[in-house]
Amino acid sequence: MMIPPIDWEYVKREGGNAMGMLTGQAYDHVPANPFCIGQAAVAHGHTINEFYTQPAKGVEWLINHSRIYEYTPMYMWIYATYWCEDYGGELKWPVGRMSAPGVIKHPAPTPELAENLEVLTPEEMTKGPTMTRHWEALSTLEKMMGPAFGPYSFVYEMFVVGSYWVGPENLFMWVHQEPELVKKLMRKVVEHSQIANELVVKKYGKSMVICASLLANSSTMSPQQCREFNIVYLKDMLEKSIKAGAGPVLYHLCGDHGQDYQLHEDCPTPQGSIMHVAYDGLKPADLNEVAKIFGNRCCLLGNTDTALMQRGTPAQVYENAKKDVLAYKHIKKGFMAGCACECPPFAPSANVHAWMRANKEFGSMKD
């Protein structure tokens, strides 16, 4: 093993505190997780490429990184471009300061190819490149975490998965020119995502579903379009997956959702679920406003501006984290401090430390 043994006292303390909040039990301080993924590799002197091409090592770096900063364990080895290669697409793996894998070839970029695209069978999917990496990450996490292990599945956004298959420029154009084709494609994404969730449930008996609204947001589409071409399919997929044994749900509303986060109100939030609304325009969303819809239903995940984490000073990061935790820590179903998206992989370590320090110093639930 490349890293020191698990610090079980830390896991019990921080993990138990978060579980107390998520299950409606007593907890003594705000859980905090800055959503460091690629940064875990950088902090260990490795490359982003190594993190994404060697899942087992990536998981080890994630675990050790959380222990270094003592943030709430929430280990997720994932990348943004799941489910492209499986259907014949091609990815570019990170080089230099490239922060994540990117799509360089879409498998079905014409209406004819999109029309004829067939959803993979469970057998095909479980042996495909995406699930092969996912299984390696989960297996390593299970081996290292033992009884503290929590399996998860990553199905992302319905609309964005469709964009990986056909190309985002095509999908946006088809919303206007071929809306029925887009809806047919979204139904395929629902079927695909349901299978992905059920594969993890079948193997581990449960699965936290990590999903998103990303490409369909308030800066790219009208609220009605966000509902019509993404949210109704997200809801359908989650209801079917929960019925099959998946859940709870981590919602990651990435980017600007100031005009459409409200439309997720009908989506299911079984116990232990987390709602994450990142931005309203260019500023982090006011979670006290978000709490008017979701605060009585599930925990809200914080949304420190990722640009601040990258370019701000430690003093600026500290003051912002302090402001947020004091403003949000008494939301009824709980508040977990976090960043608006992945903490930038090359963000200064001093900023991560300042962020954690503020949450520790002002996150007591006794105040």
Long-range contacts (C-beta under 8 A, 24 or more apart in sequence): 1-60, 1-144, 2-57, 2-60, 3-60, 3-61, 3-63, 3-64, 4-64, 6-63, 6-144, 6-145, 7-67, 10-67, 10-70, 11-73, 11-145, 11-148, 14-70, 14-71, 14-72, 14-73, 15-72, 15-73, 15-148, 17-72, 18-72, 18-73, 18-74, 18-336, 21-299, 21-334, 21-336, 22-248, 22-271, 22-272, 22-274, 22-299, 22-334, 23-271, 23-272, 24-271, 24-333, 27-334, 27-365, 28-364, 28-365, 28-366, 29-360, 29-363, 29-364, 29-365, 30-325, 30-329, 30-335, 30-336, 30-337, 30-359, 30-363, 30-364, 30-365, 31-72, 31-334, 31-336, 31-337, 32-71, 32-72, 32-302, 32-325, 32-336, 32-337, 32-338, 32-355, 32-356, 32-359, 32-360, 32-363, 33-66, 33-71, 33-72, 33-73, 33-74, 33-336, 33-337, 33-338, 34-69, 34-71, 34-304, 34-309, 34-337, 34-338, 34-339, 34-343, 34-352, 34-355, 34-356, 35-338, 35-339, 35-341, 35-342, 35-343, 36-62, 36-65, 36-66, 36-69, 36-71, 36-342, 36-343, 36-352, 37-62, 37-76, 37-77, 37-78, 37-342, 37-343, 37-345, 38-94, 38-99, 38-100, 38-342, 38-345, 39-65, 39-342, 39-343, 39-344, 39-345, 39-346, 39-347, 39-352, 40-64, 40-65, 41-345, 42-345, 42-346, 43-68, 43-349, 47-94, 48-94, 48-97, 48-98, 48-99, 48-100, 48-345, 49-93, 49-94, 49-95, 52-79, 52-93, 52-94, 52-100, 52-101, 53-93, 55-133, 55-134, 55-136, 55-137, 55-140, 56-136, 56-137, 56-139, 56-140, 58-137, 59-137, 59-140, 59-141, 59-144, 60-140, 60-144, 63-141, 63-144, 63-145, 69-352, 69-353, 69-356, 70-356, 70-360, 71-356, 72-336, 73-148, 75-141, 75-145, 76-152, 76-154, 76-210, 77-137, 77-141, 78-134, 78-137, 78-154, 78-210, 80-156, 81-164, 82-130, 82-134, 82-154, 82-155, 82-156, 82-161, 83-130, 83-156, 83-161, 83-164, 83-165, 83-192, 83-196, 84-164, 84-165, 85-128, 85-129, 85-130, 86-120, 86-124, 86-125, 86-128, 86-129, 86-130, 86-131, 87-117, 87-120, 87-165, 89-164, 89-165, 97-346, 99-342, 99-344, 99-345, 99-346, 100-342, 103-164, 106-164, 106-165, 106-166, 106-167, 106-170, 107-165, 108-165, 108-166, 109-166, 109-167, 109-170, 110-170, 111-174, 111-178, 111-181, 113-166, 114-165, 114-166, 114-170, 114-174, 114-181, 114-185, 115-181, 115-184, 117-165, 117-185, 117-188, 119-188, 119-191, 119-192, 119-195, 120-192, 120-195, 121-195, 122-195, 122-198, 122-199, 125-192, 125-195, 125-196, 125-199, 126-199, 131-196, 131-199, 135-203, 138-200, 138-204, 142-204, 150-208, 151-200, 151-203, 151-204, 151-206, 151-207, 151-208, 152-200, 152-207, 152-208, 152-209, 152-210, 152-250, 153-196, 153-197, 153-199, 153-200, 153-201, 153-207, 153-208, 153-209, 153-210, 153-246, 154-196, 154-210, 155-193, 155-196, 155-197, 155-209, 155-210, 155-211, 155-237, 156-210, 156-211, 156-212, 156-214, 157-211, 157-212, 157-213, 157-214, 157-215, 157-216, 157-230, 157-234, 158-186, 158-189, 158-190, 158-193, 158-230, 158-233, 158-234, 158-237, 159-186, 159-189, 159-213, 159-214, 159-215, 159-216, 159-229, 159-230, 159-233, 160-212, 160-214, 160-215, 160-216, 161-189, 161-192, 161-193, 162-186, 162-188, 162-189, 163-215, 168-215, 171-215, 172-220, 175-221, 175-225, 175-229, 179-229, 182-229, 183-229, 186-229, 186-230, 186-233, 187-233, 189-233, 189-237, 190-233, 190-236, 190-237, 190-240, 193-237, 193-241, 194-237, 194-240, 194-241, 194-244, 197-237, 197-241, 197-244, 197-246, 198-241, 198-244, 198-245, 198-246, 200-246, 201-241, 201-244, 201-245, 201-246, 205-245, 206-245, 206-246, 206-247, 207-245, 207-246, 207-247, 208-246, 208-247, 208-248, 208-249, 208-250, 208-272, 209-238, 209-241, 209-242, 209-246, 209-247, 209-248, 209-249, 209-250, 210-250, 210-252, 211-237, 211-238, 211-249, 211-250, 211-251, 211-252, 212-251, 212-252, 212-253, 212-254, 213-251, 213-252, 213-253, 213-254, 213-257, 213-260, 213-264, 214-252, 214-253, 214-254, 214-255, 216-260, 217-253, 217-254, 217-255, 217-256, 217-257, 217-260, 218-256, 218-257, 218-258, 218-259, 218-260, 218-281, 219-255, 219-256, 221-260, 223-259, 223-260, 223-263, 226-260, 226-263, 227-260, 227-263, 231-260, 231-263, 231-264, 231-266, 231-267, 234-264, 234-267, 235-266, 235-267, 235-268, 238-267, 238-268, 239-268, 242-268, 242-270, 247-272, 247-273, 248-272, 248-273, 248-274, 249-273, 249-274, 250-274, 250-276, 250-301, 251-275, 251-276, 252-276, 252-278, 252-341, 253-277, 253-278, 254-278, 254-340, 254-341, 255-279, 256-280, 256-281, 256-282, 257-285, 258-285, 261-285, 261-290, 261-293, 262-293, 265-293, 265-294, 269-294, 269-297, 269-298, 273-297, 273-298, 273-299, 274-298, 274-299, 274-300, 274-301, 274-336, 275-299, 275-300, 275-301, 276-300, 276-301, 276-303, 276-338, 277-303, 278-303, 278-340, 278-341, 279-303, 279-340, 284-340, 287-324, 287-327, 287-328, 287-331, 287-335, 288-327, 288-328, 288-331, 291-328, 291-331, 291-332, 294-333, 295-331, 295-332, 295-333, 296-332, 296-333, 297-333, 298-333, 299-331, 299-333, 299-334, 299-335, 299-336, 300-328, 300-331, 300-333, 300-334, 300-335, 300-336, 301-335, 301-336, 301-338, 302-328, 302-335, 302-336, 302-337, 302-338, 302-339, 303-338, 303-339, 303-340, 304-337, 304-338, 304-339, 304-340, 304-355, 305-339, 305-340, 306-339, 306-340, 306-341, 306-342, 306-343, 306-344, 306-347, 309-339, 309-343, 309-344, 309-347, 309-351, 309-352, 309-355, 310-344, 310-346, 310-347, 310-351, 312-351, 313-351, 314-348, 314-350, 314-351, 314-353, 314-354, 315-354, 317-351, 317-354, 317-355, 317-358, 318-354, 318-355, 318-357, 318-358, 319-358, 320-358, 321-354, 321-355, 321-358, 321-359, 322-358, 322-361, 322-362, 325-358, 325-359, 325-362, 325-363, 326-362, 329-362, 329-363, 329-365, 337-363
